Amino acid sequence: MEASLLPFEDSMCVNPSDQEREPLQTQTHTQSCSKGTAVFSLLELNGRCSRVQAAANFFSFLVLKKQKALELRQDAPYTDIIAMPGPTFHHL
């Protein structure tokens, strides 16, 4: 018996065209804080990404938070996540 994908699962599969896309310019997705440190918006980073890439970016934020490379801030549930360099940012 073959396993088939449900309709919504089909849209989550990685397509070769997703891998061939040009990387987004990080420069356009950073802002600077009053302290002069870079601030990254997850919403802006994921602006033109596929769902798979957006999930990978979110997971990367969580891993970097656990390693204390990033400080994450979210004002309310389901709002944008803002990342700033953490204590070990320059040591990784």
URNOR-V592557 format. One record per residue. N is the residue number from 1. PSI is psi as a letter, one per 20 degrees, with the letter a starting at -180 (NA if undefined). NEAR is the number of other C-alpha atoms within 10 Angstrom. Layout:
((N	PSI	NEAR) (N	PSI	NEAR))
This chain:
((1	p	3) (2	q	4) (3	p	5) (4	q	8) (5	q	10) (6	q	8) (7	g	8) (8	h	8) (9	h	9) (10	h	10) (11	i	13) (12	i	12) (13	q	13) (14	p	13) (15	q	11) (16	h	8) (17	h	7) (18	h	13) (19	h	11) (20	i	8) (21	q	10) (22	q	7) (23	q	8) (24	q	13) (25	o	9) (26	h	10) (27	h	9) (28	i	10) (29	j	17) (30	q	17) (31	r	14) (32	q	11) (33	r	10) (34	h	7) (35	i	6) (36	j	8) (37	q	12) (38	q	15) (39	p	18) (40	p	22) (41	p	18) (42	h	19) (43	g	15) (44	h	16) (45	h	19) (46	j	18) (47	g	12) (48	j	12) (49	q	16) (50	r	17) (51	h	14) (52	g	15) (53	h	17) (54	g	17) (55	h	13) (56	g	13) (57	g	16) (58	g	16) (59	g	12) (60	g	12) (61	g	20) (62	g	16) (63	g	13) (64	h	19) (65	g	19) (66	h	11) (67	j	15) (68	k	16) (69	h	21) (70	q	22) (71	p	19) (72	q	20) (73	p	13) (74	p	11) (75	h	9) (76	r	8) (77	q	7) (78	j	7) (79	r	11) (80	q	14) (81	p	18) (82	p	18) (83	p	21) (84	q	21) (85	p	18) (86	a	15) (87	h	12) (88	j	13) (89	g	15) (90	i	8) (91	i	6) (92	NA	8))
